[in-house]
């Protein structure tokens, strides 16, 4: 279309054309109507990587430290109160077993996990500690559960590559353009890298249509430079999920009508477009167009949580089972050795080999003595 305007075949092109310095040399533009940005789109990874930090991400590091310190303080406080109650003969003295520090730690851990306990303190001071811990644990547990469910429900597949250089060198991807002038909207560093890797040939890899380029992204290891708005418009017509590289996004590019150089009608177009902007019609169209492109007609009500996302929990469970089995075997071996030592009869001093040999020597001496008449 720019070529047709340059050759005076048409006078104006009523579409949103990106304003660039190269185009401004041959055509004029009206006042900006919209703005877009060019991004490098690739296929979203299908596999979900095991991310251990998802289970710690709902709370910050300082909050986790505060929870651990709080649990230790509550355990020491509960142990101290029960010890004083058992020592000075109040209700805790009637209990056969009072809370030691290890028992208190297990109790507080159970309270934070919304679990009960078998022994109830008798004094009101210890009961107040338990009730306060229950209330704190309930609020913390509810907050963590809601945030953690949000982490599982929102599927965020992180790309292993963040820029074009790592994508092409380490990922083995090829590169294509939606149009030849699209190369003007990427960074100078990326453009120099493309020229050093592919030469000038990468400028010829232009797909016949946007849909063909996006479909090639789904079918092969292919990266595609395309405007964000155009990609969102065709996103629902391809067979896969496409995502942009986070570090290969251009600045916002203004768009406007392209018109013949030094056209006398340019002022008329600008006047009417400014009136549309002043009345809010351009903003309304931009909001409506953005909602139409981003909102899919097929609304997904349920979000499936895949096995890979909860694999860390299963691994922790299996690790706990293995550790408990190993500890059981060690306890069994230790108990068997202790029982064998207890059941082994004590050695008699008369059965010692040195004693037996001395007795034999004494008997021989008695036999060798002559009879006295």
C-alpha positions in Angstrom: 0.0 0.0 0.0 2.9 2.4 0.8 4.3 1.6 -2.7 0.9 2.4 -4.3 0.8 5.8 -2.5 4.4 6.5 -3.5 3.5 5.8 -7.2 0.5 8.1 -6.9 -1.9 5.1 -7.7 -4.0 6.0 -4.6 -4.1 9.2 -2.6 -4.7 8.0 0.9 -4.7 4.6 2.7 -7.3 4.4 5.4 -5.6 2.0 7.8 -3.4 2.2 10.8 0.2 2.3 9.4 3.1 2.4 11.7 5.1 5.6 11.5 8.7 5.0 10.8 11.5 7.2 9.4 11.8 5.1 6.3 8.1 5.5 5.5 8.1 9.2 6.3 10.6 9.7 3.5 8.1 8.7 0.8 4.6 9.4 2.4 3.0 11.6 5.0 1.0 10.6 7.9 -2.0 12.0 9.7 -2.2 12.6 13.4 -1.6 9.4 15.3 -4.8 7.3 15.8 -3.5 4.3 17.7 -0.3 2.8 18.9 1.2 -0.7 18.8 4.4 -2.5 19.4 6.2 -5.3 17.7 7.0 -8.5 19.5 8.7 -11.8 18.7 6.2 -14.5 19.2 7.0 -18.2 19.9 5.0 -21.2 20.8 4.2 -21.5 24.5 5.9 -24.5 26.1 3.7 -27.5 26.7 5.6 -29.0 29.5 5.3 -27.5 33.0 8.6 -27.3 34.9 8.7 -28.3 38.5 9.0 -25.0 40.4 9.7 -25.5 44.1 9.4 -21.9 44.9 5.7 -21.9 44.2 5.1 -23.4 47.7 7.0 -20.6 49.3 6.0 -17.8 47.0 2.7 -16.9 48.7 4.6 -15.5 51.7 7.7 -13.3 51.7 11.0 -14.5 53.3 10.5 -12.2 56.3 7.0 -13.5 56.9 8.3 -17.1 56.9 11.0 -16.2 59.3 8.4 -14.4 61.5 6.2 -17.5 61.5 9.1 -19.7 62.5 10.2 -17.4 65.3 6.6 -17.1 66.5 6.2 -20.9 66.6 9.4 -21.2 68.7 8.3 -18.5 71.1 4.9 -20.1 71.6 6.5 -23.5 72.2 8.9 -22.1 74.8 6.1 -20.2 76.4 3.8 -23.2 76.6 6.6 -25.4 78.0 7.4 -22.8 80.6 3.8 -22.4 81.7 3.2 -26.2 82.0 6.5 -26.7 83.9 5.6 -24.0 86.4 2.1 -25.5 86.8 3.6 -28.9 87.4 6.2 -27.5 89.8 3.9 -25.4 92.0 1.1 -27.9 92.2 -1.8 -26.4 90.3 -4.0 -28.2 87.8 -1.0 -29.3 85.7 0.4 -31.3 88.6 -2.5 -33.8 88.2 -1.3 -34.6 84.7 0.9 -37.6 84.3 2.8 -36.0 81.5 3.4 -32.3 81.0 4.6 -30.6 77.8 8.3 -30.8 77.1 9.9 -28.5 74.5 9.7 -31.2 71.8 6.1 -32.0 72.7 5.3 -28.3 72.5 7.0 -27.9 69.1 4.9 -30.8 67.7 1.8 -29.3 69.2 2.4 -25.8 67.8 3.2 -27.4 64.4 -0.1 -29.3 64.5 -1.9 -26.1 65.4 -0.5 -24.3 62.5 -1.6 -27.2 60.3 -5.1 -27.1 61.7 -4.7 -30.4 63.6 -5.8 -31.3 67.1 -3.9 -32.8 70.0 -4.6 -35.6 72.5 -3.8 -33.8 75.7 -5.6 -30.7 76.8 -3.9 -28.3 79.2 -5.7 -27.9 82.6 -4.7 -24.3 83.4 -6.3 -21.4 81.8 -2.9 -19.8 81.0 -1.9 -22.8 78.8 -5.4 -22.9 77.3 -5.2 -19.2 76.3 -1.9 -19.9 74.6 -3.5 -22.8 72.6 -6.6 -20.8 71.7 -4.5 -17.8 70.6 -2.3 -20.1 68.5 -5.5 -21.6 66.9 -6.7 -18.2 65.9 -3.4 -17.1 64.4 -2.9 -20.4 62.6 -6.5 -20.2 61.2 -5.8 -16.7 59.6 -2.4 -17.7 58.4 -3.6 -21.0 56.9 -6.6 -19.3 55.2 -4.4 -16.6 53.7 -1.8 -19.2 52.5 -4.4 -21.5 51.0 -6.1 -18.7 49.0 -2.8 -17.4 47.6 -1.5 -20.9 46.9 -4.6 -21.9 45.0 -4.2 -18.8 42.9 -0.7 -19.8 42.1 -2.0 -23.2 40.9 -5.0 -21.9 39.1 -3.1 -19.3 37.0 -0.9 -21.3 34.7 2.2 -19.3 34.0 4.5 -21.3 31.7 7.9 -19.5 31.9 9.8 -19.4 28.7 13.4 -20.8 28.9 14.5 -17.9 26.7 14.0 -14.2 27.3 15.6 -12.5 24.3 16.1 -13.2 20.6 19.8 -14.1 20.9 19.3 -16.9 23.4 16.3 -18.1 21.5 18.2 -18.5 18.2 21.6 -19.7 19.6 20.5 -22.1 22.3 17.0 -23.0 21.3 17.7 -23.6 17.6 14.8 -21.5 16.4 14.5 -19.8 13.0 13.3 -16.2 12.5 10.7 -14.6 10.2 9.0 -11.3 9.6 5.5 -10.3 9.1 6.7 -7.6 6.6 10.0 -6.3 5.4 9.7 -3.0 7.2 9.1 -4.9 10.6 12.9 -5.1 11.0 12.9 -1.4 11.7 11.0 -1.8 14.9 13.4 -4.1 16.8 16.4 -3.0 18.8 19.7 -2.2 17.1 21.4 -4.9 19.0 19.0 -7.6 17.8 19.2 -6.3 14.3 23.0 -6.5 14.3 22.8 -10.0 15.7 20.4 -11.1 13.0 22.7 -9.7 10.3 25.7 -11.5 11.8 23.9 -14.8 12.0 21.8 -14.9 8.9 23.2 -12.0 6.8 20.6 -10.1 4.7 18.7 -13.3 4.0 16.5 -13.0 7.1 14.8 -10.0 5.5 13.4 -12.2 2.8 11.7 -14.7 5.2 8.4 -12.9 5.0 5.3 -15.0 5.3 2.5 -14.6 2.7 -0.1 -13.9 5.4 -0.2 -13.4 9.2 -2.1 -16.6 9.7 0.5 -18.6 7.8 3.2 -17.2 9.9 1.5 -17.9 13.2 0.6 -21.4 12.1 4.3 -22.0 11.3 5.1 -20.9 14.8 2.8 -23.7 16.1 4.1 -26.4 13.8 7.9 -25.8 14.0 10.7 -24.1 16.0 9.9 -20.7 14.5 9.9 -17.2 15.9 7.8 -14.5 14.3 8.1 -10.7 14.5 4.6 -9.2 14.3 2.6 -6.4 15.9 1.0 -7.2 19.2 -2.5 -6.1 18.1 -2.3 -8.2 15.0 -1.2 -11.3 16.9 -4.0 -10.8 19.4 -6.5 -10.6 16.5 -5.3 -13.9 15.0 -4.6 -15.7 18.3 -7.8 -17.6 18.4 -7.4 -18.9 14.9 -4.2 -21.0 15.4 -3.8 -24.4 17.0 -1.5 -23.5 19.8 -0.8 -20.9 22.5 1.6 -18.2 21.3 3.5 -15.9 23.7 5.9 -13.0 23.1 9.5 -12.9 24.3 9.6 -10.6 27.3 12.8 -8.8 26.3 12.2 -8.5 22.6 9.4 -5.9 22.6 9.7 -2.7 20.8 8.6 0.7 22.0 5.1 1.9 21.3 4.8 2.8 17.7 2.2 5.5 16.7 -0.1 4.6 13.8 -2.0 6.8 11.4 -3.4 7.1 7.9 -0.8 7.2 5.1 -1.3 9.9 2.6 0.5 11.3 -0.5 3.5 13.4 0.2 2.5 17.1 0.6 -1.2 16.4 0.1 -3.5 19.4 0.4 -6.1 17.2 2.1 -3.9 16.3 5.0 -5.1 19.2 7.2 -8.7 18.2 6.5 -8.0 14.7 7.7 -6.2 15.9 10.8 -9.1 18.3 11.6 -11.7 15.5 11.5 -9.5 13.0 13.4 -8.9 15.6 16.1 -12.6 16.1 16.5 -13.1 12.3 16.8 -10.4 12.3 19.5 -12.0 15.3 21.3 -15.4 13.5 21.4 -13.9 10.3 22.8 -14.7 8.2 19.8 -11.1 7.2 19.1 -10.6 6.2 22.7 -13.9 4.2 22.7 -12.9 2.4 19.5 -9.4 1.6 21.0 -11.0 0.1 24.2 -13.6 -1.8 22.3 -11.0 -3.2 19.8 -8.7 -4.2 22.6 -11.5 -6.1 24.4 -12.6 -7.7 21.2 -9.1 -9.1 20.5 -8.1 -10.1 24.0 -11.4 -11.7 25.2 -12.1 -15.1 23.8 -15.6 -16.2 22.9 -15.0 -19.5 24.5 -14.8 -18.9 28.3 -13.0 -21.5 30.3 -14.8 -22.0 33.5 -12.5 -24.6 35.0 -8.7 -24.6 35.1 -7.2 -28.0 35.3 -4.2 -28.4 37.7 -1.8 -30.9 36.1 0.2 -33.5 37.9 3.5 -31.7 37.3 2.3 -28.7 39.3 1.8 -30.7 42.4 4.7 -33.1 41.9 6.7 -31.3 44.6 4.1 -32.3 47.2 4.2 -35.9 46.1 8.0 -35.9 46.2 7.9 -34.5 49.7 5.4 -37.1 50.8 7.5 -40.0 49.3 10.7 -38.5 50.9 8.9 -38.4 54.3 7.8 -42.0 53.9 11.4 -43.1 53.0 12.9 -41.3 55.9 10.3 -42.8 58.3 11.1 -46.3 57.0 14.8 -45.7 57.4 14.3 -44.4 61.0 12.1 -47.4 61.7 14.8 -49.8 60.6 17.4 -48.0 62.7 15.2 -48.0 65.7 14.5 -51.7 65.2 18.2 -52.5 65.0 19.0 -50.4 68.0 16.2 -52.0 70.1 17.3 -55.5 69.1 20.9 -54.9 70.2 19.7 -53.4 73.5 17.5 -56.4 74.1 20.2 -58.8 73.3 22.6 -57.1 75.7 20.0 -57.2 78.4 19.1 -60.9 77.9 22.8 -62.0 77.8 23.7 -63.7 81.1 26.6 -62.2 83.0 29.9 -64.1 82.7 30.9 -66.1 85.8 34.5 -65.5 87.0 35.1 -69.3 87.3 34.5 -69.8 83.6 37.3 -67.5 82.5 40.0 -69.5 80.6 42.8 -68.3 83.0 40.8 -69.6 86.0 40.2 -72.9 84.3 43.9 -73.5 83.5 44.9 -72.6 87.1 42.4 -75.1 88.5 43.8 -77.8 86.2 47.3 -77.0 87.4 46.2 -77.3 91.1 44.6 -80.7 90.4 47.7 -82.0 88.7 49.8 -80.9 91.6 47.6 -82.7 94.0 47.8 -85.9 92.0 51.6 -85.8 91.8 52.1 -85.6 95.6 53.3 -88.9 97.0 51.3 -90.6 99.7 52.6 -90.0 103.2 52.8 -93.1 105.4 
